[in-house]
Amino acid sequence: MKIEVRGLTKKFGSGTAVGNVSFVVNEGELLGLLGPSGSGKTTVLRLIAGLEVPTSGDIFIDGKRVNDLTVQERNIGFVFQSFNLIPVLTAAQNVELPLLLTHLSGSERKKRVATALRIVGLEDRMEHYPRQMSGGQEQRVAIARAIVNDPKIIVADEPTGDLDRKSADDVLNLMDKLNKEQGKTIFMVTHDPAAAERAKIQRKLDKGALV
C-alpha cells in the first residue's frame, strides 16, 4: 500500500511540531525518517497511523484519507520503542491482542499467533512472559503482534532505541525480511545510523521540516 503525505502540519498550542511536510512511501518500500530528538519524527508517525489528526494537510493510504478510514481499513501494524507488552500476559497472549477485535474463531487466532511468532523466530517462547525474555526478544514479540493481522503497512517508532547492538541488528534483519520477502511497506522513525542504513529511502526532519 502506498502512503502519500501532502502539506502535513501539526500544531500543539502555539508551537508547530510538524510544518508543511510532503513525501511519498511507495508500496513495498522501506523508508527511514531520520532526525534529532524533538524534530517531529514521532508526530509524523502518529499522524500517518491515524493516532493524531493533522492541523492542516492530508495523509492518504492508497488514495484514501487516513482519518476517513476505520482502523481495519488502514491496515497498519505498529512497532514501538518501548515494546508495550503487557507483563501479565504470555508472548502468545500479547500477540493475540489485536485479533480479539476481530470475528476470528479461537482456533484461527491461535493459528495466526503461531505463524507470527514463527516468522519472528520465537515459536519456542510462546508461553514465556516478558520478564523471562531479553529486550530483543520482547521487541520481536512486539513485531509479531504488529504483523499478526497481516497488515500491508508497518510503522516503527525507534524500534532499536532500547536495544543493545546485537539485538538491534536482529530486529533490523527481521524488518528487512518483512520488507523484502513479504512485501511490507515500512515507515521507520529512527536516529540509529545502523537502522538508517537499512532504509532504501531516507528523509531527514529537523524542527518539524524536511531538510
Number of C-alpha atoms within 10 A of each C-alpha: 20 16 23 19 20 16 15 22 23 23 13 9 7 6 8 16 20 26 19 16 18 16 14 14 19 15 17 19 21 28 22 24 25 24 21 13 13 13 19 24 27 20 19 25 20 16 20 27 22 20 13 14 17 21 14 13 16 21 25 19 22 14 11 15 17 23 20 11 14 10 12 11 12 23 17 23 23 20 23 19 17 17 20 12 20 13 12 11 15 20 30 23 19 22 28 23 16 16 19 11 9 11 9 12 11 12 9 12 21 16 12 21 27 20 17 25 25 15 18 22 15 20 16 10 18 18 13 15 19 22 11 14 14 12 19 22 22 21 29 27 29 26 27 30 27 24 28 23 21 17 18 20 28 24 23 23 20 21 27 26 16 15 19 11 13 10 18 21 16 18 22 20 14 17 25 18 15 20 19 14 10 12 17 23 25 28 23 26 28 24 19 15 9 14 23 21 12 16 20 10 14 15 15 17 20 16 17 23 19 19 9
